Amino acid sequence: MRVALVSEGTYPYAMGGVSVWCDQLIRGLPDYRWEMVALTVDGSERPLWATPDNLDRVRAIPLWGPAPAGRRRPGAGFASAYQIFLRTLLTPLDPRSDPDALNRRRFLLGLRGMYEYAARDGNLADALTSNQALTLLMDAWHGIRAEGLTLGDSLEAAWLIEHMLRPLSARPVEADIVHASMNGLCMLVAMVAKWRYGTPVVMSEHGIYLRERYLSYLDDDAPHGVKVVVLNFFRALAGVGYLIADALAPHSSYNRRWQLQNGADPERMWTMYNGVQPDEFPLAESEPREPTVVFMGRIDPLKDLRTLIRAFALVRVKVPNARLRIYGGTPAGNEAYREGCARLIEELGLAGAATLEGRVDSPVHAYHAGTVVALTSISEGFPYTVVEAMACGRTVVCTNVGGVSEAVADTGFVVAPRDISAVAEACVRLLRDDALRRRLAMAARARVMELFTLQHSLNAYRTVYEQVAAASPHRPAVPPHVTQIADLSGGRRVEQPDDGPRAGGYATVTAAAAGDGPMLACPRCGNDAEYLYDEVFSLLRCDLCGDIDAADLVLEVAVDRIADVVPALAEQLQPRLEAVR
């Protein structure tokens, strides 16, 4: 079987969890032949991974390099497709509604029309930034909204969308299956292959692509109109990605809920957890002499290392000899963030106690160097860092994002994102209580051995590939026995690891624990009010307080929807909304 695996900004040109997963998948299925299609910046990137023997080709599609060539000028066909694209892009609808289901198909039709234009030697880059296209964009905007988009904004938005649509002009991939490692731009590659050859499509999601796009634009200084156009583009693209995929493989039940909220078909979904090779993460036989908190991962704003550093300053008050060691490389473009972390360490008087260790040859070295492993991300999928640390017999302190709580369960502490005090309290508790820490460490390793091994993950992917390749157009690609693979959240609260108070007053959240009183749950998705409430305000807690435009963008797609489906929650949300505004 030939599989084309599509990535954006990851394998084989970057390190990180998605890249680890790509390499594991290719090497772990050696009887398959693979092509790697990598969406890159400008094509100058160099591989950081050794090439597996069964990887026949790595093909880069630069998004910011020279525009693809094309001689045919845009005509009525392009204009019609672009008008459909814009109308659906700028019409905000509830993604679970019937009108939005129709809207997604229209958006897909618009994308198909632009692909057909590019495939017939059309210059899509020039067409999208032409005077005609700018006029169509402004007319579509003002037909729905009274104001808010200038000519300059239109040009900037069109320029950004032109670059993001570059995969529509690339040569179609030829394979038995196209597997997109994430939603969004990767799915454009999959769409082109499906349109050209009828190739079936599998989509994974590690972190939620749409959520991470929202987060990335919180601090962006682009004009409000540009943000609206671009984020609406990502939202519409995510919706059609779920529509066109033959099988969806979210990497956690948390991701599955997001996908369902954005129109995914539950009949084509299968929750897939990342796995590790146990013998590559041996049990640590000792602990460092000084109480040490370790972070292992890339230096990136999504990892929210500033929260970890500030929490460590509180840890030092109660555990004066504690150390913080931050392991991981700094991706290109994140240098300023690393420098900011280094300055914060100095400003808080933590020099010498908190150190940026840089990239390490083996993550095992980092995990074994710590007493406790911490991850304070604001967005995750199903993080390798957490599962690897657990496999090494290290207790973890993590924030409740993505599938983290599903990985940790009752073997560590899971607290709210950006809650500095809660992170500090959890770390102090574990550093001081040797018996609790060691008991949880053994439970963590046992949980990985039972549920999160690499072989289990690979076997499941093989099953999905074979079923998708064999499926007829009239029956689901994922058979019923596959869709029932474990949902580890189980619809119940996962209690913290002892009978005492939970760190910072937070626990991992799903439904109310037995005896806590009546549960307020969404009648559509089944999520309880506490889960929905925490999800919204993890986004609003800090960054949005001074940015009303950005708050409006998030509120449009989150809070209003929640209030609609859980009316009683509206009263709880209102005071917080007023405070944010």
LUMZAVO-855590 format. One record per residue (C-alpha): residue in three letters; x, z, y; residue number from 1. Coordinates in Angstrom, 2 decimals. Layout:
REM residues N
ala_X_Z_Y_NUM
...
END
This chain:
REM residues 581
met_0.00_0.00_0.00_1
arg_1.18_-0.83_3.52_2
val_0.43_1.75_6.20_3
ala_1.06_1.32_9.92_4
leu_1.47_4.74_11.54_5
val_0.94_4.78_15.32_6
ser_2.35_7.40_17.68_7
glu_2.54_7.94_21.43_8
gly_5.66_9.57_22.87_9
thr_6.73_11.09_19.56_10
tyr_8.33_9.79_16.35_11
pro_10.95_8.46_16.02_12
tyr_12.05_8.89_19.65_13
ala_11.27_12.58_20.20_14
met_11.31_15.90_18.37_15
gly_8.29_18.16_17.96_16
gly_5.44_18.94_15.58_17
val_3.85_15.47_15.55_18
ser_7.24_13.90_14.82_19
val_7.83_16.36_11.97_20
trp_4.43_15.42_10.54_21
cys_5.17_11.67_10.79_22
asp_8.49_12.07_9.00_23
gln_6.94_14.27_6.31_24
leu_4.12_11.80_5.71_25
ile_6.39_8.76_5.37_26
arg_8.97_10.47_3.16_27
gly_6.34_12.33_1.16_28
leu_4.60_9.11_0.03_29
pro_7.62_7.07_-1.09_30
asp_5.57_4.54_-3.07_31
tyr_3.92_3.32_0.16_32
arg_5.58_0.90_2.57_33
trp_5.41_1.95_6.21_34
glu_5.62_0.46_9.66_35
met_5.98_2.78_12.66_36
val_4.32_1.60_15.88_37
ala_5.53_3.75_18.76_38
leu_4.04_3.71_22.25_39
thr_7.02_4.37_24.48_40
val_7.89_4.55_28.16_41
asp_10.04_1.49_28.83_42
gly_11.61_0.48_25.51_43
ser_15.01_2.01_26.25_44
glu_14.42_5.01_23.97_45
arg_16.74_5.59_21.02_46
pro_15.64_7.03_17.64_47
leu_16.34_10.70_17.01_48
trp_15.33_10.63_13.34_49
ala_17.12_9.10_10.36_50
thr_15.13_6.16_8.98_51
pro_13.38_6.85_5.65_52
asp_14.06_4.29_2.90_53
asn_10.41_3.23_2.75_54
leu_10.06_2.72_6.52_55
asp_10.39_-1.04_6.82_56
arg_10.10_-1.37_10.56_57
val_9.88_0.55_13.82_58
arg_8.09_-1.37_16.53_59
ala_7.96_-0.10_20.12_60
ile_5.20_-0.99_22.59_61
pro_6.50_0.03_26.04_62
leu_3.73_1.08_28.43_63
trp_5.92_1.01_31.54_64
gly_8.30_-1.84_30.84_65
pro_7.84_-5.45_31.97_66
ala_4.26_-6.67_31.73_67
pro_3.36_-8.83_28.69_68
ala_3.44_-12.55_29.45_69
gly_0.32_-14.67_29.69_70
arg_-0.48_-17.91_31.50_71
arg_-4.26_-18.09_31.43_72
arg_-5.97_-16.94_34.61_73
pro_-9.01_-14.66_34.37_74
gly_-12.38_-16.37_34.36_75
ala_-16.00_-15.42_33.84_76
gly_-15.34_-13.96_30.39_77
phe_-12.80_-11.46_31.69_78
ala_-14.98_-10.56_34.69_79
ser_-17.98_-9.89_32.44_80
ala_-15.94_-7.71_30.04_81
tyr_-14.37_-5.79_32.91_82
gln_-17.75_-5.15_34.55_83
ile_-19.08_-3.69_31.28_84
phe_-15.90_-1.61_30.97_85
leu_-16.30_-0.23_34.52_86
arg_-20.02_0.49_34.34_87
thr_-19.65_2.55_31.18_88
leu_-16.43_4.17_32.44_89
leu_-18.07_5.48_35.60_90
thr_-21.38_6.60_34.07_91
pro_-21.05_10.26_33.02_92
leu_-23.33_11.17_30.11_93
asp_-23.62_13.93_27.55_94
pro_-21.52_12.58_24.64_95
arg_-24.08_13.75_22.09_96
ser_-26.98_11.91_23.71_97
asp_-28.47_8.61_22.56_98
pro_-27.71_6.91_25.92_99
asp_-24.06_7.88_25.59_100
ala_-23.89_6.52_22.04_101
leu_-25.04_3.20_23.49_102
asn_-22.56_3.60_26.34_103
arg_-19.68_4.02_23.88_104
arg_-20.59_0.76_22.17_105
arg_-20.70_-0.98_25.53_106
phe_-17.31_0.44_26.46_107
leu_-15.96_-0.82_23.14_108
leu_-17.46_-4.22_23.92_109
gly_-15.66_-4.24_27.27_110
leu_-12.35_-3.39_25.59_111
arg_-12.96_-6.11_23.00_112
gly_-13.58_-8.67_25.74_113
met_-10.32_-7.80_27.46_114
tyr_-8.46_-8.00_24.16_115
glu_-9.95_-11.44_23.50_116
tyr_-8.83_-12.59_26.94_117
ala_-5.27_-11.35_26.32_118
ala_-5.24_-12.86_22.80_119
arg_-6.02_-16.30_24.28_120
asp_-2.85_-16.21_26.39_121
gly_-4.45_-14.31_29.25_122
asn_-2.30_-12.20_31.57_123
leu_-4.17_-8.91_31.35_124
ala_-1.74_-7.07_33.62_125
asp_-2.30_-9.50_36.48_126
ala_-6.02_-9.71_35.83_127
leu_-6.54_-5.92_36.02_128
thr_-4.73_-5.62_39.35_129
ser_-6.09_-8.80_40.96_130
asn_-8.23_-8.79_44.09_131
gln_-11.23_-9.70_41.95_132
ala_-10.67_-6.70_39.65_133
leu_-10.20_-4.31_42.59_134
thr_-13.45_-5.56_44.12_135
leu_-15.27_-5.04_40.82_136
leu_-13.88_-1.50_40.57_137
met_-14.96_-0.53_44.08_138
asp_-18.39_-2.13_43.64_139
ala_-18.91_-0.27_40.36_140
trp_-17.84_3.03_41.95_141
his_-20.06_2.71_45.01_142
gly_-22.97_1.58_42.86_143
ile_-22.92_5.02_41.23_144
arg_-21.23_7.30_43.79_145
ala_-21.68_7.17_47.54_146
glu_-18.06_7.70_48.51_147
gly_-14.73_9.06_47.34_148
leu_-12.74_5.96_46.36_149
thr_-10.62_4.10_48.91_150
leu_-8.94_0.75_48.45_151
gly_-5.64_2.57_47.95_152
asp_-7.23_4.78_45.31_153
ser_-8.63_1.70_43.56_154
leu_-5.22_0.07_43.48_155
glu_-3.57_3.20_42.07_156
ala_-6.28_3.69_39.42_157
ala_-6.17_0.01_38.41_158
trp_-2.37_0.15_38.17_159
leu_-2.53_3.18_35.87_160
ile_-5.23_1.69_33.64_161
glu_-3.35_-1.61_33.41_162
his_-0.34_0.20_31.96_163
met_-2.47_2.23_29.57_164
leu_-4.17_-0.92_28.27_165
arg_-0.86_-2.63_27.42_166
pro_-1.50_-2.25_23.63_167
leu_-4.39_-4.73_23.95_168
ser_-1.82_-7.43_24.76_169
ala_0.53_-6.56_21.90_170
arg_0.67_-8.55_18.68_171
pro_-1.81_-7.12_16.13_172
val_-0.41_-4.92_13.38_173
glu_-0.63_-6.31_9.84_174
ala_-1.16_-3.57_7.25_175
asp_-3.62_-2.30_4.66_176
ile_-4.42_0.75_6.82_177
val_-3.68_1.71_10.40_178
his_-3.25_5.46_10.81_179
ala_-3.30_6.70_14.43_180
ser_-1.50_10.01_14.75_181
met_-3.74_10.91_17.70_182
asn_-6.70_9.64_19.67_183
gly_-6.39_7.81_22.98_184
leu_-3.92_4.99_23.51_185
cys_-2.85_4.94_19.85_186
met_-6.37_3.90_18.96_187
leu_-6.02_0.73_21.04_188
val_-3.44_-0.45_18.48_189
ala_-5.89_0.38_15.69_190
met_-8.77_-1.39_17.45_191
val_-6.78_-4.59_17.83_192
ala_-5.90_-4.60_14.11_193
lys_-9.54_-3.98_13.18_194
trp_-10.78_-6.75_15.48_195
arg_-8.15_-9.25_14.31_196
tyr_-7.92_-8.49_10.57_197
gly_-10.70_-6.01_9.76_198
thr_-8.10_-3.33_8.99_199
pro_-9.55_0.12_8.19_200
val_-8.50_2.96_10.49_201
val_-7.65_6.62_9.88_202
met_-7.26_8.92_12.89_203
ser_-5.55_12.30_12.93_204
glu_-5.64_14.75_15.80_205
his_-3.05_17.51_16.09_206
gly_-3.93_18.70_19.57_207
ile_-7.11_17.41_21.16_208
tyr_-6.00_14.35_23.12_209
leu_-8.80_14.52_25.69_210
arg_-8.33_18.23_26.34_211
glu_-4.61_17.76_26.89_212
arg_-5.28_14.93_29.35_213
tyr_-7.56_17.26_31.33_214
leu_-4.87_19.94_31.34_215
ser_-2.16_17.50_32.43_216
tyr_-4.17_16.49_35.49_217
leu_-4.84_20.02_36.73_218
asp_-1.63_20.08_38.78_219
asp_-1.43_16.35_39.43_220
asp_-1.43_15.41_43.13_221
ala_-3.32_12.13_42.59_222
pro_-6.37_11.62_44.86_223
his_-9.65_12.94_43.52_224
gly_-11.09_9.43_43.03_225
val_-8.09_8.39_40.96_226
lys_-8.41_11.51_38.79_227
val_-12.08_10.77_38.18_228
val_-11.42_7.16_37.14_229
val_-8.46_8.00_34.91_230
leu_-10.03_11.03_33.23_231
asn_-13.27_9.12_32.69_232
phe_-11.15_6.42_31.06_233
phe_-9.59_8.94_28.69_234
arg_-12.98_10.46_27.95_235
ala_-14.56_7.08_27.20_236
leu_-11.54_5.99_25.13_237
ala_-11.69_9.18_23.06_238
gly_-15.37_8.55_22.37_239
val_-14.85_5.01_21.10_240
gly_-11.85_6.18_19.08_241
tyr_-14.15_8.46_17.11_242
leu_-16.65_5.61_16.84_243
ile_-14.31_3.00_15.39_244
ala_-12.30_5.20_12.98_245
asp_-13.25_4.86_9.31_246
ala_-11.97_8.37_8.58_247
leu_-11.22_11.25_10.95_248
ala_-8.67_13.87_9.89_249
pro_-8.66_16.67_12.49_250
his_-5.89_19.18_11.86_251
ser_-8.09_22.25_12.34_252
ser_-11.72_23.25_12.47_253
tyr_-11.23_23.86_16.18_254
asn_-10.33_20.18_16.59_255
arg_-13.30_19.22_14.45_256
arg_-15.65_21.03_16.83_257
trp_-14.18_19.19_19.82_258
gln_-14.60_15.88_18.02_259
leu_-18.21_16.63_17.18_260
gln_-18.87_17.59_20.81_261
asn_-17.57_14.17_21.83_262
gly_-19.69_12.09_19.51_263
ala_-17.76_11.98_16.21_264
asp_-19.69_11.33_12.99_265
pro_-19.45_14.38_10.68_266
glu_-19.89_12.11_7.64_267
arg_-16.45_10.60_8.29_268
met_-14.57_13.83_9.03_269
trp_-12.11_15.80_6.95_270
thr_-10.25_18.88_8.18_271
met_-6.57_18.52_7.30_272
tyr_-4.08_21.35_7.80_273
asn_-0.37_20.74_8.23_274
gly_1.87_21.87_5.41_275
val_5.47_22.98_4.99_276
gln_7.97_22.71_2.15_277
pro_8.38_26.34_1.05_278
asp_12.00_26.08_-0.09_279
glu_13.00_24.78_3.35_280
phe_11.78_28.01_4.97_281
pro_13.25_30.84_2.90_282
leu_12.12_34.41_3.33_283
ala_14.25_36.31_5.84_284
glu_16.01_39.15_4.03_285
ser_16.83_41.20_7.13_286
glu_15.96_41.64_10.79_287
pro_18.18_41.53_13.88_288
arg_19.71_44.85_14.96_289
glu_17.99_44.67_18.33_290
pro_14.20_44.18_18.54_291
thr_13.92_40.47_19.31_292
val_11.04_38.18_20.25_293
val_11.71_34.52_19.43_294
phe_10.09_31.31_20.64_295
met_10.79_28.09_18.76_296
gly_9.60_24.75_20.15_297
arg_10.09_22.23_22.89_298
ile_10.39_23.35_26.51_299
asp_7.10_22.07_27.86_300
pro_4.37_23.25_30.25_301
leu_1.83_23.17_27.39_302
lys_3.87_25.92_25.69_303
asp_3.35_28.13_28.78_304
leu_6.74_29.81_28.53_305
arg_6.21_31.46_31.89_306
thr_3.49_33.62_30.38_307
leu_5.88_34.57_27.58_308
ile_8.66_35.43_30.03_309
arg_6.36_37.53_32.21_310
ala_4.98_39.27_29.12_311
phe_8.53_40.02_28.00_312
ala_9.20_41.77_31.31_313
leu_6.37_44.18_30.38_314
val_7.77_44.54_26.85_315
arg_11.12_45.67_28.30_316
val_9.43_48.55_30.10_317
lys_8.34_50.04_26.76_318
val_11.12_48.67_24.53_319
pro_14.19_48.69_26.83_320
asn_16.59_47.17_24.31_321
ala_14.30_44.24_23.43_322
arg_15.54_40.67_23.64_323
leu_13.79_37.31_24.12_324
arg_15.44_34.20_22.67_325
ile_13.85_30.84_23.54_326
tyr_14.95_28.08_21.18_327
gly_14.20_24.40_21.70_328
gly_15.25_21.25_23.47_329
thr_13.97_19.96_26.78_330
pro_12.28_16.55_26.61_331
ala_13.06_14.02_29.33_332
gly_10.87_14.74_32.32_333
asn_10.62_18.48_31.65_334
glu_13.93_19.44_33.23_335
ala_12.26_20.92_36.31_336
tyr_10.04_23.09_34.11_337
arg_13.09_24.45_32.28_338
glu_14.81_25.19_35.57_339
gly_11.69_27.03_36.72_340
cys_11.77_29.16_33.56_341
ala_15.44_29.97_34.16_342
arg_14.67_31.01_37.75_343
leu_11.80_33.21_36.59_344
ile_14.13_35.00_34.17_345
glu_16.49_35.73_37.07_346
glu_13.70_36.79_39.44_347
leu_12.31_39.28_36.91_348
gly_15.74_40.82_36.30_349
leu_15.85_39.64_32.70_350
ala_19.22_37.86_32.79_351
gly_21.10_38.60_29.59_352
ala_18.00_39.99_27.88_353
ala_16.04_36.71_27.94_354
thr_17.99_33.56_27.11_355
leu_17.27_29.84_26.85_356
glu_19.19_28.99_23.68_357
gly_18.65_25.22_23.69_358
arg_18.11_23.00_20.68_359
val_18.96_24.50_17.30_360
asp_20.05_22.56_14.21_361
ser_17.59_24.36_11.97_362
pro_14.38_26.13_13.01_363
val_15.01_28.59_10.17_364
his_17.95_29.95_12.16_365
ala_15.63_30.62_15.09_366
tyr_12.94_32.34_13.00_367
his_15.48_34.52_11.18_368
ala_16.99_35.53_14.54_369
gly_13.75_37.21_15.59_370
thr_11.89_40.36_14.73_371
val_8.66_38.75_15.93_372
val_7.88_35.08_16.68_373
ala_5.68_34.31_19.71_374
leu_3.79_31.18_20.74_375
thr_1.93_31.35_24.09_376
ser_0.68_27.76_24.32_377
ile_-2.34_26.64_26.31_378
ser_-2.94_23.74_23.90_379
glu_-2.06_23.26_20.23_380
gly_-3.28_21.46_17.18_381
phe_-2.26_23.23_14.00_382
pro_1.27_24.25_15.01_383
tyr_4.17_23.95_12.59_384
thr_5.98_26.70_14.47_385
val_3.40_29.26_13.42_386
val_3.24_28.19_9.76_387
glu_7.04_27.87_9.48_388
ala_7.58_31.33_10.95_389
met_4.99_32.79_8.58_390
ala_6.73_31.08_5.65_391
cys_9.96_32.81_6.71_392
gly_8.23_36.18_6.61_393
arg_7.98_36.68_10.34_394
thr_4.93_38.21_11.99_395
val_3.56_36.14_14.87_396
val_1.95_36.77_18.24_397
cys_0.02_33.70_19.35_398
thr_-2.58_32.53_21.82_399
asn_-5.99_31.47_20.62_400
val_-5.78_27.70_21.08_401
gly_-6.38_24.87_18.64_402
gly_-6.09_25.86_15.00_403
val_-3.81_28.85_15.61_404
ser_-6.35_31.46_14.53_405
glu_-7.08_29.45_11.37_406
ala_-3.40_29.57_10.47_407
val_-2.79_33.23_11.31_408
ala_-6.10_34.84_10.24_409
asp_-5.41_38.57_9.71_410
thr_-1.63_38.28_9.27_411
gly_-0.66_38.49_12.96_412
phe_-1.99_38.95_16.48_413
val_-3.98_36.25_18.28_414
val_-4.76_36.85_21.97_415
ala_-6.31_34.91_24.82_416
pro_-4.26_32.14_26.50_417
arg_-2.38_33.20_29.63_418
asp_-3.17_36.87_29.09_419
ile_0.23_38.34_29.91_420
ser_-0.76_41.95_29.20_421
ala_-2.28_41.09_25.82_422
val_0.83_39.18_24.72_423
ala_3.03_42.11_25.81_424
glu_0.88_44.73_24.08_425
ala_0.88_42.78_20.82_426
cys_4.67_42.35_20.90_427
val_5.24_46.04_21.69_428
arg_2.92_47.10_18.89_429
leu_4.77_45.00_16.34_430
leu_8.26_45.88_17.57_431
arg_7.49_49.61_17.37_432
asp_5.55_49.72_14.10_433
asp_7.95_48.72_11.33_434
ala_5.50_49.30_8.49_435
leu_2.73_47.21_10.08_436
arg_5.12_44.40_10.98_437
arg_6.58_44.17_7.48_438
arg_3.20_44.35_5.78_439
leu_1.88_41.52_7.93_440
ala_5.04_39.48_7.37_441
met_4.55_39.54_3.60_442
ala_0.87_38.69_3.99_443
ala_1.78_35.79_6.28_444
arg_4.16_34.26_3.76_445
ala_1.63_34.66_0.95_446
arg_-1.00_32.89_3.07_447
val_1.31_29.91_3.61_448
met_2.15_29.69_-0.09_449
glu_-1.54_29.66_-0.94_450
leu_-2.93_27.31_1.71_451
phe_-0.34_25.42_3.73_452
thr_2.17_23.75_1.45_453
leu_3.34_20.21_2.13_454
gln_2.38_18.93_-1.31_455
his_-1.24_19.92_-0.82_456
ser_-1.30_18.03_2.48_457
leu_0.33_14.93_1.01_458
asn_-2.04_14.81_-1.95_459
ala_-5.00_14.96_0.37_460
tyr_-3.68_12.13_2.55_461
arg_-3.13_9.97_-0.52_462
thr_-6.75_10.57_-1.50_463
val_-7.99_9.56_1.94_464
tyr_-5.85_6.42_2.09_465
glu_-7.03_5.24_-1.30_466
gln_-10.66_5.94_-0.50_467
val_-10.47_4.24_2.91_468
ala_-8.76_1.17_1.48_469
ala_-11.37_0.89_-1.27_470
ala_-14.47_1.65_0.82_471
ser_-17.06_-1.01_1.41_472
pro_-18.52_-1.47_4.89_473
his_-21.77_0.12_3.70_474
arg_-20.56_3.49_2.49_475
pro_-18.52_6.30_4.09_476
ala_-14.76_6.01_3.82_477
val_-14.36_9.72_3.05_478
pro_-16.15_10.82_-0.14_479
pro_-18.17_14.06_-0.21_480
his_-15.61_16.00_-2.23_481
val_-12.97_15.29_0.42_482
thr_-15.10_16.36_3.35_483
gln_-15.51_19.77_1.73_484
ile_-11.81_20.67_1.91_485
ala_-11.44_24.17_3.30_486
asp_-12.63_25.18_6.74_487
leu_-10.51_28.29_7.15_488
ser_-12.40_29.72_10.11_489
gly_-15.42_30.26_7.90_490
gly_-17.74_30.93_10.81_491
arg_-16.74_34.61_10.99_492
arg_-14.55_36.63_13.29_493
val_-11.05_37.12_11.88_494
glu_-10.28_40.75_12.57_495
gln_-6.87_41.89_13.75_496
pro_-4.52_43.31_11.15_497
asp_-5.48_46.99_11.18_498
asp_-8.38_49.28_11.94_499
gly_-7.09_50.19_15.40_500
pro_-7.79_48.53_18.74_501
arg_-7.16_44.81_19.01_502
ala_-4.22_43.75_21.16_503
gly_-5.43_43.33_24.69_504
gly_-9.02_43.71_23.60_505
tyr_-9.08_40.18_22.17_506
ala_-9.52_38.90_18.66_507
thr_-9.63_35.44_17.26_508
val_-13.10_34.17_17.98_509
thr_-15.77_32.43_16.01_510
ala_-18.97_34.36_15.29_511
ala_-19.83_37.98_16.05_512
ala_-18.73_40.45_13.39_513
ala_-21.33_42.11_11.22_514
gly_-22.95_45.01_12.99_515
asp_-22.04_43.85_16.48_516
gly_-25.63_42.93_17.28_517
pro_-27.44_39.60_17.50_518
met_-25.25_36.50_17.72_519
leu_-25.83_34.05_20.58_520
ala_-25.03_30.65_19.06_521
cys_-25.33_27.04_20.08_522
pro_-28.13_25.46_18.04_523
arg_-26.30_22.13_17.87_524
cys_-22.68_22.88_17.03_525
gly_-23.12_26.41_15.66_526
asn_-20.41_27.89_17.89_527
asp_-21.15_31.32_19.29_528
ala_-21.24_32.15_22.99_529
glu_-17.97_34.07_22.91_530
tyr_-16.08_31.09_21.50_531
leu_-17.58_28.67_24.03_532
tyr_-17.07_31.11_26.89_533
asp_-13.40_31.68_26.07_534
glu_-12.77_27.95_25.66_535
val_-14.08_27.14_29.13_536
phe_-12.31_29.95_30.90_537
ser_-8.99_29.43_29.16_538
leu_-8.98_26.21_31.20_539
leu_-10.23_27.81_34.41_540
arg_-8.37_31.13_34.31_541
cys_-5.43_30.24_36.57_542
asp_-4.67_26.71_37.59_543
leu_-8.10_25.72_38.81_544
cys_-8.75_28.62_41.16_545
gly_-7.30_26.80_44.17_546
asp_-8.37_23.28_43.25_547
ile_-12.09_22.69_43.58_548
asp_-11.85_19.00_42.70_549
ala_-10.03_19.75_39.46_550
ala_-12.49_22.53_38.66_551
asp_-15.37_20.11_39.13_552
leu_-13.83_17.68_36.65_553
val_-13.57_20.32_33.96_554
leu_-16.93_21.87_34.74_555
glu_-18.58_18.47_34.39_556
val_-17.50_18.13_30.79_557
ala_-17.59_21.75_29.68_558
val_-19.60_24.38_31.48_559
asp_-22.68_22.33_32.27_560
arg_-22.89_21.16_28.67_561
ile_-22.62_24.69_27.35_562
ala_-25.26_25.97_29.73_563
asp_-27.60_23.17_28.64_564
val_-27.42_23.93_24.93_565
val_-27.14_27.71_25.18_566
pro_-29.52_28.63_28.05_567
ala_-28.90_32.35_27.80_568
leu_-25.19_31.77_28.35_569
ala_-25.82_30.31_31.79_570
glu_-26.51_33.77_33.19_571
gln_-23.22_35.05_31.79_572
leu_-21.28_32.10_33.18_573
gln_-22.70_32.06_36.67_574
pro_-20.76_35.03_38.19_575
arg_-17.48_33.65_36.84_576
leu_-18.25_30.17_38.14_577
glu_-18.95_31.53_41.60_578
ala_-15.66_33.46_41.51_579
val_-13.73_30.30_40.56_580
arg_-15.40_28.25_43.25_581
END
